[in-house]
Amino acid sequence: MDQICIKRLEVFARHGVLSEENALGQKFLISATLYCDTDKAGRTDAISDSVNYAEVAKLLQRETEGHVFHLLERLAWFLARRILLTYRMVWKVELEIEKPWAPVLLPLETVSVKISRGWNLAYLSIGSNLGNKEENLKQAIQMLNEDEETEVTKQSSFLVTEPVGGIEQDDFLNAALEIKTLRSPQGLLELIASIEKMLKRERLVHWGPRTIDLDIIFYNDEIIQAENLVIPHIEMANRMFVLEPLCEIAPYVMHPVFHKTVMELKNCQQ
């Protein structure tokens, strides 16, 4: 991916653990590498088709001067997040913040913190078989979009599917979503749990009826096995109500464990 670079922007600000640093301030040097697609700007020669590095530099200066943090780690995280939320063309940002006047009482040129942050691509399965099913799905999608750090970028059609698990219940309405998110896998899990709670999901019977059901199917190409979260979803390859809508929006996404595409997994079930 193309890069737009800002190197060693000098800013006088008040970040540090010591109270004297917060009161008197000192010099910081900020470098940022923005990863984005500049092909359109190269063809049109229009700044509106690119990321204006002058604006980004002013944002870095304004936000660095306008806040007081103890740690460079916190400042770097804050600035990276502001860039990613302000300039949606930027897919990833790398930041280095140097502190040449750090009060360490030893001869050194500078200390610095480097971080890399970016949007993550995830796929969700969503379903409902209680109440107004379509409205439940639409509300959940709206709530995902209302989260500042999450955006629904693709959505399958709503498909009627038969329930699994042997519990007598109404048919489900299912869909698949592609999202981009700044949240970690655990952070995304917390978000969808809060949406389920707001839409009054109750887990009374395993595989039983529910107002809303949200599952993380893929998160980038990561393999995660935690006590409360397994990615890719452990049952997704066996569930047509997941594979069929997912195949509409991501047929060639590769399962990182089975090394088969979503379409190939679906064909294995037919």
N, C-alpha and C positions, 0 to 999 in steps of 0.2 A: 504494500500500500504506500501511496505517496506521503511525503513528510513536509510539513511547514515548521521551521525551527526559529525559535527566539533564544538567543544566547546571552546569558549573564546580564539580564536586565537589573539595573541597580536601583534598589528601593531602601529608603530609611524608615524603619518600623520598630515596634516595641515587643518583640517576641523573645521569651526566655523564661527560665525557671526562677532566676533571681529577680527580686523586686526592683533592683537598680536598673536591670535591663528593660523592665516594663515602664519605668519612669523616664529614663534618659534616652532609650532607643539606640539603635546601631544599624550598620549597613548589612543588607542582604543582597545576594546575587541569585537571580532566578532564571533558570533555563527551562524551556518547554519545547517538546517535540510533539506536534499534532499529526496524527495519522488520519488521512482522509483521501478521497478520490478527487484529484485535481484535473481529470481529463476534460470535463466540460469547460472549466475555466480556461484551459489551454486552447480549446477550440473557439470560444466566444470572446476571450479577452475581457470578460466582465467580472468585476469584483463581487457582484452578487452571486456568482457561481462558484465562489471560493470562500475561504475563511480569511477575514481581514486581520492580518497579524498586528496592525496598529491598534485595532479594537481589543484584541486579546492582550496586548501589552498593557493597555490602559486598565483593563479588567484586573490583571495581575497586580498592577501598582495600587489601584483603588482598594481591592480587597485585602491586600497585604498591609496597607497603611491603616485601613479602617477597622481592624480587629486586633485583639491581643490574645495570643496563645502561649502556653508554656513550652510546647514541644514543636520542633520543626516537623515531626511526623504529622501532627495535627494540622499545621499550616499547609503542608503538602497535600494531605487528603482533602482539605477544604477547597484548595485552589483547583485541584484536578476535578473534583465534583462540580464546581462552578463552571469550568470550561465545558465539560461534557453536557451539562444541562442547558447551557446557553447556546452552544454551537452544535446543533444536531448533526451536522456533516462530519464532525469529528467522531471517529469510532474508538480511538484509543489515545491517551495522552501519557507521555513520560515527562516527569518533572524532576529537576534537581534544584534544591535550595541550599546555597552556600552561606555560611556565617563566618566571614573572615576575621571578625573581632570577637570570636567566642572567648569568654573569660575562663580559660582552662589553665592559665598561669604556666604555660609551656610554649616553647617556640614551635609554631606551626603556621602553615600558609592559610589553611581554612579547614573547617569541618562542614559536612554536607549530608543531606538525606536525599536519596533517589527513590522514586516510586513509579510504578506503572499501573494505570487504572483504565478500564474501558468498558464498553457495553458487552454484555453477555447475551448469547442467543439461546433461548430455551423454548421447549415445546410442552404444552399442557394439554391434558384431556379434561373435558368438562362435561358434566351430565346432570340430569334432573329427572325424577319421576313422581314428584309430589306437587300439588298445586298447579299454578300456571307455569308449566315447564319452560316454555319459550321465554317468558318474562324473567324467570329465575336466571336463565343463561345470559340474557341481555343485561340484567343487573350486575351479575358477576363480572362480565366483560367491561362494563362501565366502571366498576370499582377498580379493576386492574388498571384502566387508563387514568383513573383519578390519582393513583399513586405516582408521585413525582418522579420516582426512579424506575418506572415501568411503563412500557408502551406496547399495545397489541399491534403487531405489524401485519399479520395474516390471520384469516379466520375461515374455517371450512363452513360448508352448509350444515344446517341442523339435520341430523339423521335419527330416525326412529329405530331403536334397537331393542331386542328382547333381553330381559334381565338374565343374569347368570347366578349360580350359587344354589339353585333349588328352592329359593324362597318365593312363594306366590305373591306377586306384586304387579303393578302396572308397568307397561313398557317405558323405556327411558328415551329421552331426547338427548343426543350426544353431539359433541363437536370437538374439534381440535383447534388450538391456537398457537401461533408463533408469536413470541414476545421478545423484545430486547429489554434488558434490565441491568441496572447498576448493582442490584442486590446480589449478595452471595447466595449459594444454594440454601443455607439455613435461613437467611433473610427472606428469600422467596417463599420458603415453606411457612414462615411466620405470617407473611402477607396473605397467602391463600387460606391459612387457618383462620385469620381474622375475618376474611370475606365469608367463609363458611359460617362462622359464628354470627356475623351480622345478618346473614340470610337464614339464620335459625336452623342450621343443620343439627340434627341429633343423631348420634351413633348408638342407637338402641339395639340394632340387630346387625351382625356382621353380614355384609352383602345385602342388607335389607334396603327398604325404600328411603330416599333422602331428598330433601329440597334441593340441595346442590352438592356436587362432588367435584373437587378439583385435585388433579394429580400432576406432578412433574414427571414427564416422560423422558426428556433429554435436557441436559444443561451443557451447552457447548458440546464437546466430545468427551466430557469427564466421566469417570467411573467413581462412584461414591458409595461407600457402605458404612453408614453410621447407625446408631441404635434407633433413631427415629426417621431415617431417610436413606433410601436406596435409589440410586440413579445409575443407569437407566431403570425405569420402573420395572420391578421384578416380574410382573405378569403381562407386560405390554405385548410381548410377542405371541401370546395365546389369546388375545382379546380382539375380536373383529370390531367391537364397538370403539376400540382405540385405533386400530390399524386403518379401518376404512376412512374415517374423516381425516386422519393424519396423512393418508396417502393423497388426499386432495391438495394439500398445501406443502407437503415435504416428501414426495415419493422417493427421492434419491438421497435422503439423509441416511447416513450409515450408522447402524447400531455398533457402538464401540466394543462390545463384548462378542457378539455373534458375527460381526463383520459381514452383515447383510443389510441391504437397503430396506427401507420401510415397505417398498413395493414387493421386494422378494419375500419379506416376512408375511405380508398379506397373501401372496400367492401360495405360500406353504400351507395356509389355513383353509384355502378354498378346495 
